Amino acid sequence: MRVNHLNNNLIKIDKSEVLRYLAYKSKDIDEETDILLNESIAELKEITELKYVYRIFDIAEHNNIISFENQINIKSNDLTELLKNCKRSAVMAATLGFEVEKRIKYYSMANLSKAVIFDACAASCIEYLCDLAEAEIKELAIKDGCNITFRYSPGYGDVPISHQNDILTALNAQKLIGLSVTDSFILIPRKSVTAFIGFSMSDETTKKSCLNCNLFGNCDFQGKENNCVR
């Protein structure tokens, strides 16, 4: 089990990525939006708690059920395909903390434009945090002589979000990073992510594709070459 609480100075938010979340077709934005964007990024750097935890599991597959040492058991064609060349997998959880959620709720009542922009900045920030966790996991995989698969989260493809509780329990995430789940399997705080990353023994690097996503053909973030640009 590995846990990291990172310094907020590590936050890097790409404005062009935020604008994609906001459905801007151009990088040219009006002055008011630019001001709100800069304010939101500065606020996030003040209040965000960058935290993630991950654990490396031995995995086994039988009848399309992937077992993570019997602590997480998921029946999924998509996950079976993703991990077909893997004997081990990282399971990770990351969160920006409760202050970010409180600020989004506040702006949703006080300043709707700011709320939308702040939310988009937070979405970019949690993806960046997941990238940091993935880079650390990749280093471990390389030491084991493996590649890694792309991140795959519950809620995509045929992996239901009902597994969130098992994931958080296996990671002791509530105690270690303050992450919990509601009765309807929504992560709290909401700007949080859980994901699987396989340690692949194949020389071929697995690439994420929109083609195996259940939102294919109905997503504003689909790339030109069927790659997710979120």
C-alpha positions in Angstrom: 0.0 0.0 0.0 1.4 3.4 -0.9 -0.1 6.7 0.1 0.9 10.2 -1.0 -0.2 13.6 0.2 1.3 16.1 -2.2 2.2 19.7 -2.0 -0.3 22.1 -3.7 2.6 23.7 -5.5 2.7 20.6 -7.7 -0.7 21.5 -9.2 -0.5 22.1 -13.0 -3.7 23.0 -14.8 -3.6 23.3 -18.5 -5.9 26.1 -19.6 -6.5 24.5 -23.0 -7.7 21.3 -21.3 -10.0 23.3 -19.1 -11.4 25.0 -22.2 -12.1 21.6 -23.7 -14.2 20.7 -20.6 -16.0 24.0 -21.1 -16.7 23.0 -24.7 -14.7 25.9 -26.2 -13.7 25.3 -29.8 -11.0 28.0 -29.7 -8.4 29.0 -27.3 -9.5 32.6 -27.7 -11.7 33.6 -24.7 -13.2 36.8 -23.5 -11.6 38.8 -20.7 -14.2 37.9 -18.1 -13.8 34.2 -18.7 -10.0 34.5 -18.6 -10.2 36.4 -15.2 -12.5 33.7 -13.7 -10.2 31.0 -15.1 -7.1 32.5 -13.5 -8.9 33.1 -10.2 -10.1 29.5 -10.1 -6.7 28.1 -10.7 -5.2 30.3 -8.0 -8.0 29.2 -5.5 -7.4 25.5 -6.3 -3.8 25.9 -5.5 -4.7 27.3 -2.1 -7.4 24.8 -1.0 -6.8 21.5 -2.8 -5.5 18.5 -0.9 -3.7 16.3 -3.4 -4.0 12.8 -2.0 -3.9 9.3 -3.6 -3.4 5.7 -2.5 -2.7 2.6 -4.5 -2.0 -1.0 -3.9 -0.6 -3.7 -6.2 -2.7 -6.9 -6.3 -2.0 -10.3 -7.8 -5.0 -11.0 -10.1 -6.6 -14.1 -11.5 -9.4 -14.5 -14.1 -12.0 -17.2 -14.4 -15.1 -17.0 -16.6 -14.6 -13.2 -17.2 -14.4 -12.6 -13.5 -11.2 -10.7 -12.4 -10.3 -11.4 -8.8 -7.9 -9.0 -7.0 -6.8 -11.4 -4.3 -10.5 -12.1 -3.5 -10.9 -8.6 -2.1 -12.4 -7.2 -5.3 -14.1 -9.5 -7.8 -15.5 -8.0 -11.0 -17.3 -9.8 -13.8 -16.4 -7.8 -16.9 -15.5 -8.5 -20.5 -13.8 -5.1 -20.8 -11.6 -5.5 -17.7 -10.8 -9.1 -18.8 -9.6 -7.8 -22.2 -7.6 -4.9 -20.6 -5.8 -7.3 -18.2 -5.4 -10.3 -20.4 -1.6 -10.0 -20.4 -1.4 -9.2 -16.7 -0.8 -11.1 -13.5 -0.7 -8.1 -11.3 -2.7 -4.8 -11.3 -2.6 -1.6 -9.4 -5.8 -0.4 -7.9 -5.7 3.4 -7.1 -7.9 6.1 -5.6 -7.3 9.8 -5.7 -9.1 12.9 -4.4 -8.8 16.7 -4.2 -10.4 16.8 -0.8 -13.6 18.3 0.7 -12.6 22.0 0.4 -12.8 21.8 -3.4 -16.3 20.4 -3.2 -17.4 23.0 -0.7 -16.2 25.8 -3.0 -18.0 24.4 -6.0 -21.2 24.2 -4.0 -20.7 27.8 -2.8 -20.2 29.2 -6.3 -23.2 27.2 -7.6 -25.3 29.5 -5.4 -23.3 32.7 -5.5 -21.8 32.8 -9.0 -22.9 30.2 -11.6 -20.3 31.2 -14.2 -17.6 30.9 -11.6 -19.0 27.5 -10.5 -18.8 26.1 -14.0 -15.3 27.3 -14.6 -14.1 26.2 -11.2 -15.6 22.8 -11.7 -13.8 22.4 -15.0 -10.5 23.5 -13.4 -11.1 20.9 -10.7 -11.8 18.2 -13.3 -8.5 19.0 -15.0 -6.7 19.0 -11.6 -8.0 15.5 -10.6 -6.9 14.1 -14.0 -3.4 15.6 -13.4 -3.3 14.0 -9.9 -4.2 10.7 -11.5 -1.4 11.2 -14.0 1.1 11.6 -11.2 -0.1 8.5 -9.5 0.0 6.6 -12.8 3.6 7.7 -13.4 4.6 6.4 -10.0 2.9 3.1 -10.7 4.6 2.9 -14.1 8.0 3.1 -12.4 7.1 0.1 -10.3 5.9 -1.8 -13.3 9.1 -1.1 -15.2 11.2 -2.4 -12.3 9.2 -5.6 -12.6 9.9 -5.7 -16.4 6.4 -4.8 -17.3 4.5 -2.2 -19.3 1.2 -0.7 -18.0 -2.2 -0.6 -19.4 -4.2 2.6 -19.5 -6.3 3.7 -16.4 -9.7 2.1 -16.3 -12.4 3.3 -13.9 -15.7 1.9 -12.7 -18.5 3.4 -14.7 -16.8 2.9 -18.0 -17.7 0.1 -20.4 -19.2 -2.8 -18.5 -17.6 -2.2 -15.1 -20.4 -1.0 -12.8 -19.8 1.7 -10.2 -21.3 -0.7 -7.6 -17.7 -1.9 -7.0 -16.6 1.4 -5.6 -17.2 0.3 -2.0 -15.1 -2.8 -2.4 -12.3 -0.8 -4.0 -12.2 1.8 -1.1 -12.4 -1.0 1.5 -9.4 -2.8 -0.1 -7.4 0.4 -0.1 -8.5 1.6 3.3 -9.2 4.8 1.4 -11.5 6.4 4.0 -8.9 6.3 6.7 -5.9 7.0 4.5 -7.2 9.8 2.1 -10.7 10.6 3.5 -12.5 9.1 0.5 -15.9 7.4 1.0 -18.9 6.3 -1.2 -22.6 6.9 -0.9 -25.3 4.3 -1.0 -25.7 5.1 -4.7 -22.0 4.5 -5.2 -21.0 8.1 -5.7 -17.5 9.0 -4.5 -17.4 11.6 -1.8 -15.7 14.1 -2.3 -17.0 14.1 -5.8 -13.7 15.3 -7.4 -12.2 11.9 -6.8 -11.3 8.9 -9.0 -10.7 5.2 -8.6 -9.0 3.1 -11.3 -7.3 -0.1 -12.3 -3.8 -0.1 -14.1 -2.6 -3.5 -15.2 1.1 -4.6 -15.1 1.3 -6.0 -18.7 3.8 -8.6 -19.7 3.2 -7.8 -23.3 5.7 -5.7 -25.2 2.8 -3.9 -26.9 1.7 -0.8 -25.1 -2.1 -0.7 -24.5 -3.7 2.5 -25.6 -7.0 3.9 -24.5 -9.6 4.1 -27.2 -13.0 5.6 -27.5 -14.0 2.5 -29.4 -14.3 0.5 -26.1 -16.1 3.2 -24.2 -19.9 3.1 -23.6 -20.1 6.8 -24.5 -18.6 6.2 -28.0 -20.4 8.3 -30.6 -22.1 10.5 -27.9 -19.2 12.3 -26.2 -18.0 15.9 -26.6 -14.4 14.8 -25.6 -13.9 12.2 -28.4 -10.6 12.8 -30.2 -10.0 12.7 -34.0 -8.4 9.3 -33.8 -10.9 7.7 -31.4 -8.7 8.6 -28.4 -10.2 10.2 -25.3 -9.0 13.8 -24.9 -10.4 14.3 -21.4 
